[in-house]
């Protein structure tokens, strides 16, 4: 199990010009702008769970990114309380 970033569409202000998460993500082509919805979108299989996007978004007071656990099958775990240990993406 590991964590990935998920964008909360209702909170994302990319349509107003914010692209901080896209600019600061160290993984190439991991966070992209969804031009149809005008929100940031995380490409889950590229996300390494470093949480830098969450830190940048929270510092801008948008709080539009959350970390969610992913199981061994690559699917998001939706159950409350499920989370991976800190740093598990790098084990």
VOTOR-696889 format. One record per atom (N, C-alpha, C): x, z negated, y negated; residue number from 1; atom name. Coordinates in pm, 1 decimal, m for minus. Last residue first. Example, Ala and Ser with C-alpha at 12.3 -4.5 7.8 and 13.67 -1.06 7.14 Angstrom:
pt x = 1285.0	z = m708.0	y = 225.0	resi = 2	name = N
pt x = 1367.0	z = m714.0	y = 106.0	resi = 2	name = CA
pt x = 1290.0	z = m787.0	y = m3.0	resi = 2	name = C
pt x = 1319.0	z = m780.0	y = 569.0	resi = 1	name = N
pt x = 1230.0	z = m780.0	y = 450.0	resi = 1	name = CA
pt x = 1320.0	z = m780.0	y = 330.0	resi = 1	name = C
% end
This chain:
pt x = 989.9	z = 35.4	y = m253.9	resi = 91	name = N
pt x = 1043.4	z = m18.4	y = m129.3	resi = 91	name = CA
pt x = 1069.2	z = 92.0	y = m30.4	resi = 91	name = C
pt x = 868.7	z = 107.4	y = m488.7	resi = 90	name = N
pt x = 1009.4	z = 140.6	y = m474.3	resi = 90	name = CA
pt x = 1071.5	z = 87.7	y = m345.1	resi = 90	name = C
pt x = 614.5	z = 13.3	y = m495.2	resi = 89	name = N
pt x = 629.9	z = 158.6	y = m496.5	resi = 89	name = CA
pt x = 774.1	z = 198.7	y = m467.8	resi = 89	name = C
pt x = 627.0	z = m258.7	y = m524.8	resi = 88	name = N
pt x = 614.7	z = m205.7	y = m389.8	resi = 88	name = CA
pt x = 630.6	z = m55.2	y = m383.1	resi = 88	name = C
pt x = 636.0	z = m393.4	y = m766.3	resi = 87	name = N
pt x = 754.3	z = m320.9	y = m722.5	resi = 87	name = CA
pt x = 743.6	z = m257.3	y = m586.1	resi = 87	name = C
pt x = 408.8	z = m638.9	y = m672.7	resi = 86	name = N
pt x = 487.3	z = m582.1	y = m780.2	resi = 86	name = CA
pt x = 611.5	z = m514.9	y = m724.5	resi = 86	name = C
pt x = 189.4	z = m547.7	y = m403.9	resi = 85	name = N
pt x = 286.1	z = m638.4	y = m465.0	resi = 85	name = CA
pt x = 364.5	z = m565.5	y = m573.0	resi = 85	name = C
pt x = m133.4	z = m402.6	y = m466.1	resi = 84	name = N
pt x = m2.8	z = m403.4	y = m401.3	resi = 84	name = CA
pt x = 86.7	z = m504.3	y = m471.1	resi = 84	name = C
pt x = m463.1	z = m524.4	y = m422.7	resi = 83	name = N
pt x = m355.1	z = m478.4	y = m506.7	resi = 83	name = CA
pt x = m226.1	z = m485.5	y = m426.0	resi = 83	name = C
pt x = m797.9	z = m609.5	y = m415.9	resi = 82	name = N
pt x = m693.8	z = m532.4	y = m349.1	resi = 82	name = CA
pt x = m587.4	z = m494.0	y = m450.5	resi = 82	name = C
pt x = m995.7	z = m722.2	y = m568.2	resi = 81	name = N
pt x = m889.6	z = m808.3	y = m518.6	resi = 81	name = CA
pt x = m779.1	z = m735.4	y = m445.2	resi = 81	name = C
pt x = m1257.0	z = m511.7	y = m461.3	resi = 80	name = N
pt x = m1205.7	z = m607.8	y = m558.2	resi = 80	name = CA
pt x = m1099.0	z = m694.8	y = m493.6	resi = 80	name = C
pt x = m1200.3	z = m192.4	y = m322.1	resi = 79	name = N
pt x = m1244.7	z = m330.0	y = m303.6	resi = 79	name = CA
pt x = m1179.9	z = m422.4	y = m405.8	resi = 79	name = C
pt x = m1096.9	z = 60.2	y = m335.2	resi = 78	name = N
pt x = m1192.8	z = 21.6	y = m438.1	resi = 78	name = CA
pt x = m1237.3	z = m124.4	y = m428.1	resi = 78	name = C
pt x = m806.4	z = 222.0	y = m304.1	resi = 77	name = N
pt x = m878.5	z = 109.4	y = m246.5	resi = 77	name = CA
pt x = m968.2	z = 53.5	y = m355.6	resi = 77	name = C
pt x = m757.7	z = 572.4	y = m285.8	resi = 76	name = N
pt x = m772.8	z = 452.1	y = m366.7	resi = 76	name = CA
pt x = m851.5	z = 346.0	y = m292.6	resi = 76	name = C
pt x = m556.2	z = 713.0	y = m23.8	resi = 75	name = N
pt x = m684.3	z = 700.6	y = m92.8	resi = 75	name = CA
pt x = m690.3	z = 569.0	y = m169.8	resi = 75	name = C
pt x = m334.0	z = 732.4	y = 137.1	resi = 74	name = N
pt x = m331.2	z = 800.1	y = 7.8	resi = 74	name = CA
pt x = m460.6	z = 792.9	y = m69.9	resi = 74	name = C
pt x = m321.4	z = 581.9	y = 362.3	resi = 73	name = N
pt x = m378.2	z = 715.4	y = 378.8	resi = 73	name = CA
pt x = m382.9	z = 794.1	y = 247.9	resi = 73	name = C
pt x = m234.0	z = 335.0	y = 278.2	resi = 72	name = N
pt x = m140.2	z = 420.6	y = 349.7	resi = 72	name = CA
pt x = m189.5	z = 562.6	y = 369.8	resi = 72	name = C
pt x = m402.3	z = 294.9	y = m43.1	resi = 71	name = N
pt x = m370.0	z = 262.0	y = 95.2	resi = 71	name = CA
pt x = m271.7	z = 360.1	y = 156.4	resi = 71	name = C
pt x = m345.5	z = 186.6	y = m366.9	resi = 70	name = N
pt x = m365.0	z = 302.6	y = m280.7	resi = 70	name = CA
pt x = m320.7	z = 262.4	y = m140.3	resi = 70	name = C
pt x = m475.7	z = m0.5	y = m642.0	resi = 69	name = N
pt x = m404.7	z = 5.8	y = m514.0	resi = 69	name = CA
pt x = m444.0	z = 131.4	y = m436.6	resi = 69	name = C
pt x = m434.5	z = 65.4	y = m988.4	resi = 68	name = N
pt x = m520.9	z = 51.6	y = m871.0	resi = 68	name = CA
pt x = m436.3	z = 68.3	y = m745.2	resi = 68	name = C
pt x = m403.9	z = m20.2	y = m1323.5	resi = 67	name = N
pt x = m332.9	z = 2.1	y = m1198.0	resi = 67	name = CA
pt x = m428.8	z = m26.6	y = m1083.4	resi = 67	name = C
pt x = m539.0	z = 155.3	y = m1602.3	resi = 66	name = N
pt x = m540.9	z = 42.4	y = m1509.5	resi = 66	name = CA
pt x = m458.4	z = 79.2	y = m1387.4	resi = 66	name = C
pt x = m573.9	z = 249.4	y = m1942.1	resi = 65	name = N
pt x = m511.4	z = 269.6	y = m1811.3	resi = 65	name = CA
pt x = m514.6	z = 140.8	y = m1731.5	resi = 65	name = C
pt x = m668.1	z = 191.1	y = m2192.5	resi = 64	name = N
pt x = m736.8	z = 296.3	y = m2117.3	resi = 64	name = CA
pt x = m676.3	z = 322.7	y = m1980.2	resi = 64	name = C
pt x = m604.0	z = 28.0	y = m2414.6	resi = 63	name = N
pt x = m637.8	z = m32.3	y = m2285.0	resi = 63	name = CA
pt x = m713.1	z = 66.4	y = m2194.4	resi = 63	name = C
pt x = m535.4	z = 50.8	y = m2684.2	resi = 62	name = N
pt x = m640.3	z = 136.9	y = m2627.9	resi = 62	name = CA
pt x = m690.9	z = 84.4	y = m2493.6	resi = 62	name = C
pt x = m322.0	z = m65.6	y = m2822.6	resi = 61	name = N
pt x = m453.5	z = m131.9	y = m2824.8	resi = 61	name = CA
pt x = m568.0	z = m42.1	y = m2776.4	resi = 61	name = C
pt x = m70.8	z = 17.3	y = m2786.5	resi = 60	name = N
pt x = m146.5	z = 91.6	y = m2888.0	resi = 60	name = CA
pt x = m288.8	z = 37.3	y = m2901.7	resi = 60	name = C
pt x = m6.1	z = m141.2	y = m2573.2	resi = 59	name = N
pt x = 60.2	z = m169.4	y = m2700.3	resi = 59	name = CA
pt x = m11.0	z = m98.9	y = m2815.7	resi = 59	name = C
pt x = m153.7	z = m11.6	y = m2372.6	resi = 58	name = N
pt x = m195.3	z = m144.9	y = m2415.7	resi = 58	name = CA
pt x = m132.3	z = m181.7	y = m2550.6	resi = 58	name = C
pt x = 1.5	z = 222.2	y = m2351.4	resi = 57	name = N
pt x = m139.8	z = 230.6	y = m2389.0	resi = 57	name = CA
pt x = m190.5	z = 95.9	y = m2439.8	resi = 57	name = C
pt x = 248.6	z = 116.6	y = m2265.1	resi = 56	name = N
pt x = 239.6	z = 194.4	y = m2389.1	resi = 56	name = CA
pt x = 95.7	z = 199.5	y = m2439.4	resi = 56	name = C
pt x = 173.1	z = m7.7	y = m2022.5	resi = 55	name = N
pt x = 237.2	z = m85.6	y = m2128.7	resi = 55	name = CA
pt x = 222.4	z = m14.3	y = m2262.8	resi = 55	name = C
pt x = 79.0	z = 212.9	y = m1879.2	resi = 54	name = N
pt x = m11.3	z = 101.4	y = m1908.1	resi = 54	name = CA
pt x = 44.1	z = 19.3	y = m2024.1	resi = 54	name = C
pt x = 310.6	z = 366.1	y = m1854.1	resi = 53	name = N
pt x = 195.5	z = 421.1	y = m1925.9	resi = 53	name = CA
pt x = 98.0	z = 311.1	y = m1966.4	resi = 53	name = C
pt x = 465.5	z = 201.5	y = m1690.0	resi = 52	name = N
pt x = 507.6	z = 226.2	y = m1827.2	resi = 52	name = CA
pt x = 392.6	z = 281.1	y = m1911.0	resi = 52	name = C
pt x = 409.5	z = 160.4	y = m1419.8	resi = 51	name = N
pt x = 325.7	z = 93.0	y = m1519.1	resi = 51	name = CA
pt x = 369.9	z = 113.9	y = m1663.5	resi = 51	name = C
pt x = 508.1	z = 278.1	y = m1191.1	resi = 50	name = N
pt x = 601.9	z = 203.0	y = m1276.6	resi = 50	name = CA
pt x = 531.6	z = 125.0	y = m1387.5	resi = 50	name = C
pt x = 389.1	z = 434.2	y = m988.8	resi = 49	name = N
pt x = 344.2	z = 297.2	y = m1011.4	resi = 49	name = CA
pt x = 433.7	z = 215.0	y = m1100.8	resi = 49	name = C
pt x = 439.6	z = 697.0	y = m955.0	resi = 48	name = N
pt x = 527.8	z = 605.0	y = m882.7	resi = 48	name = CA
pt x = 491.7	z = 459.1	y = m906.8	resi = 48	name = C
pt x = 237.7	z = 982.0	y = m917.5	resi = 47	name = N
pt x = 254.9	z = 851.4	y = m982.7	resi = 47	name = CA
pt x = 338.2	z = 758.6	y = m894.1	resi = 47	name = C
pt x = 180.4	z = 1205.5	y = m768.1	resi = 46	name = N
pt x = 306.9	z = 1204.5	y = m842.9	resi = 46	name = CA
pt x = 338.4	z = 1067.1	y = m902.1	resi = 46	name = C
pt x = m69.1	z = 1174.3	y = m663.4	resi = 45	name = N
pt x = 40.8	z = 1187.2	y = m567.5	resi = 45	name = CA
pt x = 177.6	z = 1191.6	y = m636.7	resi = 45	name = C
pt x = m233.8	z = 1162.4	y = m899.9	resi = 44	name = N
pt x = m207.6	z = 1044.2	y = m817.6	resi = 44	name = CA
pt x = m87.3	z = 1058.3	y = m724.7	resi = 44	name = C
pt x = m202.5	z = 1244.4	y = m1208.6	resi = 43	name = N
pt x = m191.2	z = 1317.2	y = m1082.0	resi = 43	name = CA
pt x = m141.1	z = 1213.7	y = m979.9	resi = 43	name = C
pt x = m419.1	z = 1123.9	y = m1451.8	resi = 42	name = N
pt x = m302.6	z = 1094.2	y = m1368.8	resi = 42	name = CA
pt x = m310.9	z = 1176.4	y = m1240.9	resi = 42	name = C
pt x = m512.8	z = 1243.1	y = m1762.8	resi = 41	name = N
pt x = m546.2	z = 1242.0	y = m1620.1	resi = 41	name = CA
pt x = m418.4	z = 1222.5	y = m1539.4	resi = 41	name = C
pt x = m661.6	z = 1187.9	y = m2082.5	resi = 40	name = N
pt x = m544.3	z = 1192.1	y = m1995.7	resi = 40	name = CA
pt x = m590.5	z = 1183.9	y = m1850.9	resi = 40	name = C
pt x = m924.8	z = 1401.4	y = m2204.0	resi = 39	name = N
pt x = m871.2	z = 1270.1	y = m2169.8	resi = 39	name = CA
pt x = m745.3	z = 1290.3	y = m2086.7	resi = 39	name = C
pt x = m1091.9	z = 1627.6	y = m2238.3	resi = 38	name = N
pt x = m1006.1	z = 1577.8	y = m2345.9	resi = 38	name = CA
pt x = m968.1	z = 1431.6	y = m2325.9	resi = 38	name = C
pt x = m1225.0	z = 1763.1	y = m2044.1	resi = 37	name = N
pt x = m1280.9	z = 1633.7	y = m2084.0	resi = 37	name = CA
pt x = m1208.1	z = 1573.3	y = m2202.8	resi = 37	name = C
pt x = m1064.2	z = 1997.8	y = m2049.2	resi = 36	name = N
pt x = m1209.7	z = 2006.9	y = m2040.9	resi = 36	name = CA
pt x = m1275.9	z = 1878.2	y = m2091.0	resi = 36	name = C
pt x = m801.4	z = 1922.0	y = m2046.8	resi = 35	name = N
pt x = m851.3	z = 1990.2	y = m2165.7	resi = 35	name = CA
pt x = m1003.5	z = 2002.7	y = m2165.6	resi = 35	name = C
pt x = m642.6	z = 1656.2	y = m1957.1	resi = 34	name = N
pt x = m755.5	z = 1732.1	y = m1903.4	resi = 34	name = CA
pt x = m825.0	z = 1794.3	y = m2023.5	resi = 34	name = C
pt x = m302.4	z = 1628.9	y = m1974.4	resi = 33	name = N
pt x = m423.3	z = 1629.2	y = m2055.2	resi = 33	name = CA
pt x = m528.1	z = 1714.7	y = m1985.9	resi = 33	name = C
pt x = m132.5	z = 1432.9	y = m1722.4	resi = 32	name = N
pt x = m161.4	z = 1559.0	y = m1791.4	resi = 32	name = CA
pt x = m285.7	z = 1540.9	y = m1878.7	resi = 32	name = C
pt x = 120.4	z = 1269.3	y = m1568.3	resi = 31	name = N
pt x = 1.2	z = 1248.4	y = m1650.4	resi = 31	name = CA
pt x = m16.9	z = 1373.2	y = m1735.3	resi = 31	name = C
pt x = 317.3	z = 1407.3	y = m1427.6	resi = 30	name = N
pt x = 240.4	z = 1303.1	y = m1360.3	resi = 30	name = CA
pt x = 111.2	z = 1272.7	y = m1435.6	resi = 30	name = C
pt x = 518.3	z = 1583.7	y = m1512.1	resi = 29	name = N
pt x = 385.7	z = 1634.8	y = m1473.1	resi = 29	name = CA
pt x = 303.0	z = 1533.6	y = m1394.6	resi = 29	name = C
pt x = 788.5	z = 1367.8	y = m1430.1	resi = 28	name = N
pt x = 740.2	z = 1495.3	y = m1484.0	resi = 28	name = CA
pt x = 604.6	z = 1535.9	y = m1425.7	resi = 28	name = C
pt x = 789.8	z = 1030.6	y = m1500.9	resi = 27	name = N
pt x = 773.3	z = 1124.8	y = m1389.6	resi = 27	name = CA
pt x = 716.4	z = 1256.4	y = m1444.4	resi = 27	name = C
pt x = 782.5	z = 865.2	y = m1720.6	resi = 26	name = N
pt x = 912.4	z = 918.3	y = m1678.9	resi = 26	name = CA
pt x = 903.1	z = 1021.2	y = m1565.6	resi = 26	name = C
pt x = 558.6	z = 880.1	y = m1988.6	resi = 25	name = N
pt x = 569.1	z = 876.2	y = m1842.3	resi = 25	name = CA
pt x = 701.4	z = 938.4	y = m1798.1	resi = 25	name = C
pt x = 538.7	z = 924.5	y = m2261.3	resi = 24	name = N
pt x = 630.0	z = 820.9	y = m2214.0	resi = 24	name = CA
pt x = 643.2	z = 813.1	y = m2062.2	resi = 24	name = C
pt x = 350.9	z = 1133.0	y = m2300.1	resi = 23	name = N
pt x = 486.8	z = 1144.2	y = m2355.0	resi = 23	name = CA
pt x = 584.6	z = 1046.1	y = m2292.1	resi = 23	name = C
pt x = 121.2	z = 1031.7	y = m2176.9	resi = 22	name = N
pt x = 178.0	z = 1159.2	y = m2130.9	resi = 22	name = CA
pt x = 324.0	z = 1169.7	y = m2175.0	resi = 22	name = C
pt x = 72.1	z = 805.1	y = m2329.3	resi = 21	name = N
pt x = 98.9	z = 790.6	y = m2185.5	resi = 21	name = CA
pt x = 164.4	z = 916.9	y = m2129.6	resi = 21	name = C
pt x = 25.7	z = 921.1	y = m2586.9	resi = 20	name = N
pt x = 138.9	z = 832.1	y = m2561.1	resi = 20	name = CA
pt x = 172.7	z = 821.4	y = m2413.1	resi = 20	name = C
pt x = m145.4	z = 1083.5	y = m2716.1	resi = 19	name = N
pt x = m88.9	z = 1136.9	y = m2592.1	resi = 19	name = CA
pt x = 29.2	z = 1049.4	y = m2548.5	resi = 19	name = C
pt x = m408.3	z = 1097.7	y = m2938.7	resi = 18	name = N
pt x = m317.4	z = 1008.3	y = m2866.3	resi = 18	name = CA
pt x = m273.4	z = 1075.3	y = m2736.4	resi = 18	name = C
pt x = m602.0	z = 1262.7	y = m3050.1	resi = 17	name = N
pt x = m461.4	z = 1295.2	y = m3069.5	resi = 17	name = CA
pt x = m363.3	z = 1205.8	y = m2997.4	resi = 17	name = C
pt x = m857.2	z = 1221.4	y = m2981.7	resi = 16	name = N
pt x = m822.5	z = 1190.2	y = m3120.7	resi = 16	name = CA
pt x = m674.6	z = 1213.0	y = m3148.4	resi = 16	name = C
pt x = m859.9	z = 1267.8	y = m2714.8	resi = 15	name = N
pt x = m931.3	z = 1364.7	y = m2799.1	resi = 15	name = CA
pt x = m904.0	z = 1342.2	y = m2947.6	resi = 15	name = C
pt x = m740.5	z = 1041.1	y = m2613.9	resi = 14	name = N
pt x = m660.9	z = 1163.7	y = m2621.2	resi = 14	name = CA
pt x = m727.4	z = 1267.5	y = m2710.5	resi = 14	name = C
pt x = m837.1	z = 785.7	y = m2575.0	resi = 13	name = N
pt x = m856.5	z = 848.9	y = m2705.8	resi = 13	name = CA
pt x = m768.3	z = 972.8	y = m2722.9	resi = 13	name = C
pt x = m1011.2	z = 626.1	y = m2316.0	resi = 12	name = N
pt x = m901.9	z = 716.8	y = m2351.0	resi = 12	name = CA
pt x = m933.3	z = 787.9	y = m2483.3	resi = 12	name = C
pt x = m1237.9	z = 489.8	y = m2241.1	resi = 11	name = N
pt x = m1146.2	z = 423.6	y = m2334.3	resi = 11	name = CA
pt x = m1034.7	z = 515.2	y = m2384.9	resi = 11	name = C
pt x = m1370.1	z = 650.4	y = m2060.7	resi = 10	name = N
pt x = m1443.8	z = 601.6	y = m2178.0	resi = 10	name = CA
pt x = m1353.2	z = 538.1	y = m2283.3	resi = 10	name = C
pt x = m1179.4	z = 687.9	y = m1852.0	resi = 9	name = N
pt x = m1216.6	z = 797.1	y = m1942.5	resi = 9	name = CA
pt x = m1284.1	z = 749.0	y = m2070.9	resi = 9	name = C
pt x = m918.7	z = 521.4	y = m1760.0	resi = 8	name = N
pt x = m1058.7	z = 488.3	y = m1784.1	resi = 8	name = CA
pt x = m1105.6	z = 586.1	y = m1893.0	resi = 8	name = C
pt x = m684.1	z = 639.6	y = m1528.6	resi = 7	name = N
pt x = m733.7	z = 645.5	y = m1666.1	resi = 7	name = CA
pt x = m881.8	z = 609.0	y = m1667.9	resi = 7	name = C
pt x = m461.0	z = 465.7	y = m1323.2	resi = 6	name = N
pt x = m590.6	z = 534.3	y = m1330.9	resi = 6	name = CA
pt x = m637.2	z = 527.6	y = m1476.0	resi = 6	name = C
pt x = m152.4	z = 447.9	y = m1149.2	resi = 5	name = N
pt x = m227.1	z = 435.3	y = m1274.4	resi = 5	name = CA
pt x = m354.8	z = 518.7	y = m1266.5	resi = 5	name = C
pt x = m106.3	z = 283.0	y = m834.3	resi = 4	name = N
pt x = m98.9	z = 401.3	y = m919.7	resi = 4	name = CA
pt x = m181.6	z = 374.3	y = m1044.8	resi = 4	name = C
pt x = 64.5	z = 82.8	y = m590.3	resi = 3	name = N
pt x = m22.8	z = 96.8	y = m706.1	resi = 3	name = CA
pt x = m0.1	z = 229.7	y = m776.6	resi = 3	name = C
pt x = 48.1	z = 72.9	y = m226.1	resi = 2	name = N
pt x = 120.3	z = 78.3	y = m352.8	resi = 2	name = CA
pt x = 20.0	z = 97.8	y = m465.6	resi = 2	name = C
pt x = 84.3	z = 0.0	y = 116.7	resi = 1	name = N
pt x = 0.0	z = 0.0	y = 0.0	resi = 1	name = CA
pt x = 89.7	z = 0.0	y = m124.1	resi = 1	name = C
% end
